Amino acid sequence: MTYDHVRPDVKAPADDPDGALDSEPERAGTLEGRVVDAKGVAVPDAMVLLLNVEHKSSTESTTQPATIQTDPEGRFRFESLGTGPWLATAAGPVGEAGHGGGAHSGLIRLQGDEVRTIELVLGHLDRVSGVQVAGTVTDPQGRPLADAEVTITVSTGAPGPSSSSAASSRGSTTDSRGRFEIPGLPHGSAILVATHAEYRDAVHEFAIDPEPNQVSLTLEPGLEIAGSIRSSSGEAIPLARIVAIPDLFADRWPGSSGMVEAQADRNGDYRLKGLNAGVYELTASAEGYAKSDFDETVRLDDRSAAGVGIVLVPEARVTVCVTGVSRTGFRVHAVQGNAFREAQSTEAGEYRIGNLPPGNWVVSAVDVDGETVQQAVALSPGDDVVVELHFEPGVLLTGQITVAGRTVEGGTLALNRAGGTQPRWSHMDRRGHFEVPGLQPGIYFAMIAVPTGAAYRRRIELRENRHLRLDLEAQARLTGRVVNAETGEPLAEAFVATLVDLGLDQPLPGSMARTTADGRFELRPAPGANEIVVNSVGFEEQRMAVQLAPAERREGLVFESNPGGPELAALERTWPESAT
C-alpha cells in the first residue's frame, strides 16, 4: 500500500469570489514523516490528523479533512500547506494494543515551499538521560486531578526552506495529587497537552530549559453532549456505542482530545463527557443495526448540548457470489455515496457485507487484472439478499520461453494489459513453460525475466486461447572491476546492476551482481539499451549507458568510484532484496 497524499482545497479570496485572481499560493509547504512506537518500530495504519491551530473561520479552512493513515512503513505526507502554525497528532491503529497512546508534534510553521520531516513516537519511553519536565494538573478550584494524560512533544532543529526537524512525544499520567514527571527530554521547543475524561484539554507551549522545568496546568470542566439512541420505531437501543468526532476544520479548534466514545445505558441514554468547544459529528452503532455515518452534527460553544437523539435502523446484509472463474483474490465492496463497506470472505468462498443502512447500493467485485463487475441493489431495513457477480472465463495464454534456442530453466513472466491496473504473474517451469488463465482479450505487454537477471519486453495480442513460443535473443556478457578512484584499491561488495528501459514509468533492474574481494563483477543482461549502475557504501554512484548486441562480450570495464556516497541504509532502500 502506498501512503495517501492530502492536498487541501484552494479557495478564492473573499474579495475575488469568482476566482478571477490566481488563488493558488505562490509556494506551498509539505509536512511528511513517520509514526513509530516507543521502540522505534514503524506503525502502519496509524491515524494522523493535521490541524491549523490559528485559522479563524471556516472560509479559511479546507473542505477536505486532513486525516490520513500511515503506509506499511509508517509514513505519511501532507502537501500544499500554508504557513500554519500546524499541529500534527497521531494515534495507533484502532483496536490494536501495544502502541501506548497518542503523539503530538510541536507547533510547526512552514516557510514557503519548505518540506518539513517529523517523527511521531507513540507511547511512553523508558527513563533515559536528558531534561525532566514536571508539574501539576488541577481543576479551577485548585484541586488536583488524578489520571490526567499529559503528553509532551519536543521539536528539535531550526525551521527553514531546506531544513528538517524531528519531533518525538513522551507521556505520563498524573497521580492522586495531580503530579506528573516526564524525564529524558532533549532541549527544544515543546508543546504540553493535558487531557482528562471529564475536562477540557489544556495546551501549553514553552522552551525546555536545562533544569528545572515546572509546569502547572488548570483544566476547565468539559462540555457534554447527551441524548438517547432509539430505533426507527422509537424503542430504546441499550448498550449502543456512540462516538463524537471533532470537525477539525470548523471555526474553532476542538482541542487535541480527538474522538470521544461512550456507551448508552440500558435505557438507550448516553452522555459524552470532557469535550472541548467546537463542532462534532456523531456516529452510533449497535449489534443488528446499521452504523450511522455522521447523521448528526453538534456545535458546542460555552454550553453543553442535551436531548440529541440518534435513530438507528436494522442493518441490511448482502452475500456476494462470484461466478464464471475459479481463481481467488477478488476485492468485493459496496458503495453508497461516500459510504464504503468492504466484504469479508467466507469459508464457502462467498463474500459477506453487513452493517448496511437502507438505500441504493452498488456492489462490485474487482479481480487482479482490475476487471470490475458490479450490480446495483436497493436495500430495505433488515434485508438479507444474495447478489451474483459473473465474470466471463476469459482466454488462456500458454507458451514456452527459450533464449537463443536453449531452454530456460525457470524465470518470471508478468503480463500488463494496456490500460489495466495490476500485472498478472506466472512462474516458468524448468523447461520454460508458463500458463496464465482468465485473461481478458486485448493488448498485453509481457515482461520476461530469466534466471541470469536479463529482462525482455514483448507485445502480445490476445483474442482467444493462444499458445505462444518466444525465442529471445542471446544475452550479452559484461565483466569489469570497481575501484577506489583515490587509491586504486578494489572495492568489494559493491552493487553492480543494469537498468532496462521497458517502456514503463521507471526502468527495471536487470542483471545484478556484487563485486568479489578483488572488485570484479560479471553481468548477463539482455541485448539492447541498458544502463550500468554501480553503488558502494560510502562512495558516489556511477552510471554508464551501453547499447548491447545479442551475445556481445564486453570485457575490461573499470568503474572508479569517488568517496562520499550513501550510507548502507540508503542503499538497502534503493536495491531489491535479490541484489543484496
Secondary structure in CASP SS format (residue, H / E / C, confidence):
PFRMAT SS
TARGET T0000
AUTHOR 0000-0000-0000
METHOD secondary structure of the structure
MODEL  1
M C 1.00
T C 1.00
Y C 1.00
D C 1.00
H E 1.00
V E 1.00
R C 1.00
P C 1.00
D C 1.00
V C 1.00
K C 1.00
A C 1.00
P C 1.00
A C 1.00
D C 1.00
D C 1.00
P C 1.00
D C 1.00
G C 1.00
A C 1.00
L C 1.00
D C 1.00
S C 1.00
E C 1.00
P C 1.00
E C 1.00
R C 1.00
A C 1.00
G E 1.00
T E 1.00
L E 1.00
E E 1.00
G E 1.00
R E 1.00
V E 1.00
V E 1.00
D C 1.00
A C 1.00
K C 1.00
G C 1.00
V C 1.00
A E 1.00
V C 1.00
P C 1.00
D C 1.00
A C 1.00
M E 1.00
V E 1.00
L E 1.00
L E 1.00
L E 1.00
N E 1.00
V C 1.00
E C 1.00
H C 1.00
K C 1.00
S C 1.00
S H 1.00
T H 1.00
E H 1.00
S C 1.00
T C 1.00
T C 1.00
Q C 1.00
P C 1.00
A C 1.00
T E 1.00
I E 1.00
Q E 1.00
T C 1.00
D C 1.00
P C 1.00
E C 1.00
G C 1.00
R E 1.00
F E 1.00
R E 1.00
F E 1.00
E E 1.00
S E 1.00
L E 1.00
G C 1.00
T C 1.00
G C 1.00
P C 1.00
W E 1.00
L E 1.00
A E 1.00
T E 1.00
A E 1.00
A E 1.00
G C 1.00
P C 1.00
V C 1.00
G C 1.00
E C 1.00
A C 1.00
G C 1.00
H C 1.00
G C 1.00
G C 1.00
G C 1.00
A E 1.00
H E 1.00
S C 1.00
G C 1.00
L C 1.00
I E 1.00
R C 1.00
L C 1.00
Q C 1.00
G C 1.00
D C 1.00
E C 1.00
V E 1.00
R E 1.00
T E 1.00
I E 1.00
E E 1.00
L E 1.00
V E 1.00
L C 1.00
G C 1.00
H C 1.00
L C 1.00
D C 1.00
R C 1.00
V C 1.00
S C 1.00
G C 1.00
V E 1.00
Q E 1.00
V E 1.00
A E 1.00
G E 1.00
T E 1.00
V E 1.00
T E 1.00
D C 1.00
P C 1.00
Q C 1.00
G C 1.00
R C 1.00
P E 1.00
L C 1.00
A C 1.00
D C 1.00
A C 1.00
E E 1.00
V E 1.00
T E 1.00
I E 1.00
T E 1.00
V E 1.00
S E 1.00
T E 1.00
G C 1.00
A C 1.00
P C 1.00
G C 1.00
P C 1.00
S C 1.00
S C 1.00
S C 1.00
S C 1.00
A E 1.00
A E 1.00
S E 1.00
S E 1.00
R E 1.00
G E 1.00
S E 1.00
T E 1.00
T C 1.00
D C 1.00
S C 1.00
R C 1.00
G C 1.00
R E 1.00
F E 1.00
E E 1.00
I E 1.00
P E 1.00
G E 1.00
L E 1.00
P C 1.00
H C 1.00
G C 1.00
S E 1.00
A E 1.00
I E 1.00
L E 1.00
V E 1.00
A E 1.00
T E 1.00
H E 1.00
A C 1.00
E C 1.00
Y E 1.00
R E 1.00
D E 1.00
A E 1.00
V E 1.00
H E 1.00
E E 1.00
F E 1.00
A E 1.00
I C 1.00
D C 1.00
P C 1.00
E C 1.00
P C 1.00
N E 1.00
Q E 1.00
V E 1.00
S E 1.00
L E 1.00
T E 1.00
L C 1.00
E C 1.00
P E 1.00
G C 1.00
L E 1.00
E E 1.00
I E 1.00
A E 1.00
G E 1.00
S E 1.00
I E 1.00
R E 1.00
S E 1.00
S C 1.00
S C 1.00
G C 1.00
E C 1.00
A E 1.00
I C 1.00
P C 1.00
L C 1.00
A C 1.00
R E 1.00
I E 1.00
V E 1.00
A E 1.00
I E 1.00
P E 1.00
D C 1.00
L C 1.00
F C 1.00
A C 1.00
D C 1.00
R C 1.00
W C 1.00
P C 1.00
G C 1.00
S C 1.00
S C 1.00
G C 1.00
M C 1.00
V E 1.00
E E 1.00
A E 1.00
Q E 1.00
A C 1.00
D C 1.00
R C 1.00
N C 1.00
G C 1.00
D E 1.00
Y E 1.00
R E 1.00
L E 1.00
K E 1.00
G E 1.00
L E 1.00
N C 1.00
A C 1.00
G E 1.00
V E 1.00
Y E 1.00
E E 1.00
L E 1.00
T E 1.00
A E 1.00
S E 1.00
A C 1.00
E C 1.00
G C 1.00
Y E 1.00
A C 1.00
K C 1.00
S C 1.00
D C 1.00
F C 1.00
D C 1.00
E E 1.00
T E 1.00
V E 1.00
R E 1.00
L E 1.00
D C 1.00
D C 1.00
R C 1.00
S C 1.00
A E 1.00
A E 1.00
G E 1.00
V E 1.00
G E 1.00
I E 1.00
V E 1.00
L E 1.00
V C 1.00
P E 1.00
E C 1.00
A E 1.00
R E 1.00
V E 1.00
T E 1.00
V E 1.00
C E 1.00
V E 1.00
T E 1.00
G C 1.00
V C 1.00
S C 1.00
R C 1.00
T C 1.00
G C 1.00
F C 1.00
R E 1.00
V E 1.00
H E 1.00
A E 1.00
V E 1.00
Q E 1.00
G C 1.00
N C 1.00
A E 1.00
F E 1.00
R E 1.00
E E 1.00
A C 1.00
Q E 1.00
S E 1.00
T C 1.00
E C 1.00
A C 1.00
G C 1.00
E C 1.00
Y E 1.00
R E 1.00
I E 1.00
G E 1.00
N E 1.00
L E 1.00
P C 1.00
P C 1.00
G E 1.00
N E 1.00
W E 1.00
V E 1.00
V E 1.00
S E 1.00
A E 1.00
V E 1.00
D C 1.00
V C 1.00
D C 1.00
G C 1.00
E C 1.00
T E 1.00
V E 1.00
Q E 1.00
Q E 1.00
A E 1.00
V E 1.00
A E 1.00
L E 1.00
S C 1.00
P C 1.00
G C 1.00
D C 1.00
D E 1.00
V E 1.00
V E 1.00
V E 1.00
E E 1.00
L E 1.00
H E 1.00
F C 1.00
E C 1.00
P C 1.00
G C 1.00
V E 1.00
L E 1.00
L E 1.00
T E 1.00
G E 1.00
Q E 1.00
I E 1.00
T E 1.00
V E 1.00
A C 1.00
G C 1.00
R E 1.00
T E 1.00
V C 1.00
E C 1.00
G C 1.00
G C 1.00
T E 1.00
L E 1.00
A E 1.00
L E 1.00
N E 1.00
R E 1.00
A C 1.00
G C 1.00
G C 1.00
T C 1.00
Q C 1.00
P C 1.00
R E 1.00
W E 1.00
S E 1.00
H E 1.00
M C 1.00
D C 1.00
R C 1.00
R C 1.00
G C 1.00
H E 1.00
F E 1.00
E E 1.00
V E 1.00
P E 1.00
G E 1.00
L E 1.00
Q C 1.00
P C 1.00
G E 1.00
I E 1.00
Y E 1.00
F E 1.00
A E 1.00
M E 1.00
I E 1.00
A E 1.00
V C 1.00
P C 1.00
T C 1.00
G C 1.00
A C 1.00
A E 1.00
Y E 1.00
R E 1.00
R E 1.00
R E 1.00
I E 1.00
E E 1.00
L E 1.00
R C 1.00
E C 1.00
N C 1.00
R E 1.00
H E 1.00
L E 1.00
R E 1.00
L E 1.00
D E 1.00
L E 1.00
E C 1.00
A C 1.00
Q C 1.00
A C 1.00
R E 1.00
L E 1.00
T E 1.00
G E 1.00
R E 1.00
V E 1.00
V E 1.00
N E 1.00
A C 1.00
E C 1.00
T C 1.00
G C 1.00
E C 1.00
P E 1.00
L C 1.00
A C 1.00
E C 1.00
A C 1.00
F E 1.00
V E 1.00
A E 1.00
T E 1.00
L E 1.00
V E 1.00
D C 1.00
L C 1.00
G C 1.00
L C 1.00
D C 1.00
Q C 1.00
P C 1.00
L E 1.00
P E 1.00
G E 1.00
S E 1.00
M E 1.00
A E 1.00
R E 1.00
T C 1.00
T C 1.00
A C 1.00
D C 1.00
G C 1.00
R E 1.00
F E 1.00
E E 1.00
L E 1.00
R C 1.00
P C 1.00
A C 1.00
P C 1.00
G E 1.00
A E 1.00
N E 1.00
E E 1.00
I E 1.00
V E 1.00
V E 1.00
N E 1.00
S E 1.00
V C 1.00
G C 1.00
F E 1.00
E E 1.00
E E 1.00
Q E 1.00
R E 1.00
M E 1.00
A E 1.00
V E 1.00
Q E 1.00
L E 1.00
A C 1.00
P C 1.00
A C 1.00
E C 1.00
R E 1.00
R E 1.00
E E 1.00
G E 1.00
L E 1.00
V E 1.00
F E 1.00
E E 1.00
S E 1.00
N C 1.00
P E 1.00
G C 1.00
G C 1.00
P C 1.00
E C 1.00
L H 1.00
A H 1.00
A H 1.00
L H 1.00
E H 1.00
R H 1.00
T H 1.00
W C 1.00
P C 1.00
E H 1.00
S H 1.00
A H 1.00
T C 1.00
END
